[in-house]
Amino acid sequence: MNDVVNTGVALASRAPLGFRRLRVSGRRRESASIVSFELVPAEGEALPPFVAGQFVTLRLPLPCGERLLRTYSLSGDPADAARWRISVKREPAPPGRDDVPAGRGSSYLHDAVHVGDELDVAGPSGAFVCGDDTTRPVVLMSGGVGLTPLVSMLHRLRAMDGARERRVYFIHACEDGAVHAFGREVEAVAAACPNVHVHVCYRQPSGEDRLAQRFDSEGLISRETLQRLLPLDDYEVYLCGPSAFMQANWRLLRGLGVARERIHYEFFGPATVLEADAEPEPAQEAPSDAAGRLEIEQEIDADATIVKFHPNARPVAWDTRCESLLELAEQHGYAVPFSCRIGICNTCVTPLAQGGVEYTTAPLDPPPEGSVLLCCARPAGNVTLALSGTPT
Ligand SMILES: Cc1cc2nc3c(=O)[nH]c(=O)nc-3n(C[C@H](O)[C@H](O)[C@H](O)COP(=O)(O)OP(=O)(O)OC[C@H]3O[C@@H](n4cnc5c(N)ncnc54)[C@H](O)[C@@H]3O)c2cc1C
């Protein structure tokens, strides 16, 4: 083993904000599948500020005695210093899988957490945030429950100085009116701000949705819809939704000429590869592997930082767009166990075979010497890990 292992250099000295006790001060149904919880300090201590787009980690005491960690974006207005809001979709078992339980964390929150209950909550954390340092028009584009961080961003954009000049396009796709959350809240912002434009796309609107004219387009978000909605301009795009939604819309946006570095995104589950090629090819379907991931060109530049997820694995180039080694591993098909994604739970601890890492967030509980937390580490030069398992 090389003697520069586990350098532990903190890129930013931000330690994750540890767990604090919060009380549920409000609970509200947003749609057939999403419930919001308002959280206030249990003991008077003020909440730390958050940036729109950030998330928190909940430690849920399941009846079986297990303490489950789950991550939820803050969906409320960051200007409201008195309370946080999270909005949780009840995760059903996958279609046709009666043999597996429904999502454990979301079921617990929906079924067992009520006003007055207390929860352990860590954070805020996360780098999927809407920058204040530009006046470029903004596209907030979400699928399903992926709208939660974008609703928070919408509130922030409304409140910002100069918001009158900054156009905002809030584009949301979901199944139908029954599962459409925050419709009224978003409409209220748009009604108060002429620069905010809202477009809602239902995949399969019901008869009631049609009668009430609750949606603007039907099916999937199409190239034509985006062309119609978005005049030629230099947009800052924020994208969040299920993997298929992310891949399809990344391709559409790139096909319309939106620069890669202008598309910011967050996955609510394992990250997947969004794009293979340097240049968009809107007319062609990008090749995909059996798991549906886009294939990656594996040419590695001579000056690239090399990552090997196992001494016997093929080397891959570090992608500076990745937040962490965990994200890079997921993009290359490794199923790495993770939970908090912010250096709190140590679920992603992995032996380090060679090289060193830098921590973007100092781990709450540093891992043993010779191992790293992939969720908050980046390579400090070429690095070899010893992940168990092979890419799928
Ligand atoms: C940065 C970030 C932000 C997030 N923000 C939000 C948010 O704002 N709102 C939100 O609702 N979610 C959000 N999530 C997702 C959230 O963290 C949870 O992943 C989600 O609530 C599901 O957790 P769960 O415990 O309910 O499901 P899990 O218990 O983890 O199960 C997930 C799925 O797997 C299925 N499953 C269970 N066992 C098996 C099996 N043996 N075989 C096959 N399938 C199985 C379950 O039925 C379920 O469909 C976010 C995630 C991240 C990373």
The ligand as a Gaussian input file, in Angstrom:
#p B3LYP/6-31G(d) Opt

LIG

0 1
 C      -30.348000      14.172000      -2.327000
 C      -31.669000      13.441000      -2.181000
 C      -32.839000      14.158000      -1.981000
 C      -34.053000      13.493000      -1.859000
 N      -35.193000      14.223000      -1.694000
 C      -36.385000      13.593000      -1.622000
 C      -37.593000      14.356000      -1.467000
 O      -37.593000      15.587000      -1.392000
 N      -38.775000      13.662000      -1.382000
 C      -38.818000      12.280000      -1.468000
 O      -39.913000      11.715000      -1.380000
 N      -37.689000      11.558000      -1.638000
 C      -36.484000      12.175000      -1.682000
 N      -35.340000      11.434000      -1.809000
 C      -35.431000       9.953000      -1.815000
 C      -35.451000       9.433000      -0.365000
 O      -34.184000       9.663000       0.232000
 C      -35.708000       7.929000      -0.278000
 O      -34.826000       7.267000      -1.132000
 C      -37.145000       7.580000      -0.655000
 O      -38.040000       8.200000       0.264000
 C      -37.360000       6.054000      -0.613000
 O      -36.970000       5.591000       0.642000
 P      -37.798000       4.436000       1.372000
 O      -37.082000       4.088000       2.644000
 O      -39.235000       4.788000       1.465000
 O      -37.679000       3.251000       0.337000
 P      -36.712000       1.976000       0.447000
 O      -37.083000       1.125000       1.606000
 O      -35.320000       2.431000       0.335000
 O      -37.156000       1.209000      -0.874000
 C      -36.997000       1.813000      -2.139000
 C      -37.768000       0.989000      -3.166000
 O      -37.221000      -0.344000      -3.203000
 C      -38.277000      -1.289000      -3.119000
 N      -37.754000      -2.527000      -2.492000
 C      -37.616000      -2.812000      -1.189000
 N      -37.095000      -4.051000      -1.043000
 C      -36.881000      -4.538000      -2.293000
 C      -36.384000      -5.754000      -2.807000
 N      -35.955000      -6.729000      -2.001000
 N      -36.326000      -5.908000      -4.163000
 C      -36.745000      -4.922000      -4.996000
 N      -37.239000      -3.755000      -4.547000
 C      -37.311000      -3.574000      -3.229000
 C      -39.342000      -0.606000      -2.295000
 O      -40.622000      -1.197000      -2.509000
 C      -39.248000       0.805000      -2.841000
 O      -39.977000       0.917000      -4.049000
 C      -34.102000      12.076000      -1.915000
 C      -32.906000      11.360000      -2.091000
 C      -31.709000      12.026000      -2.223000
 C      -30.438000      11.212000      -2.410000

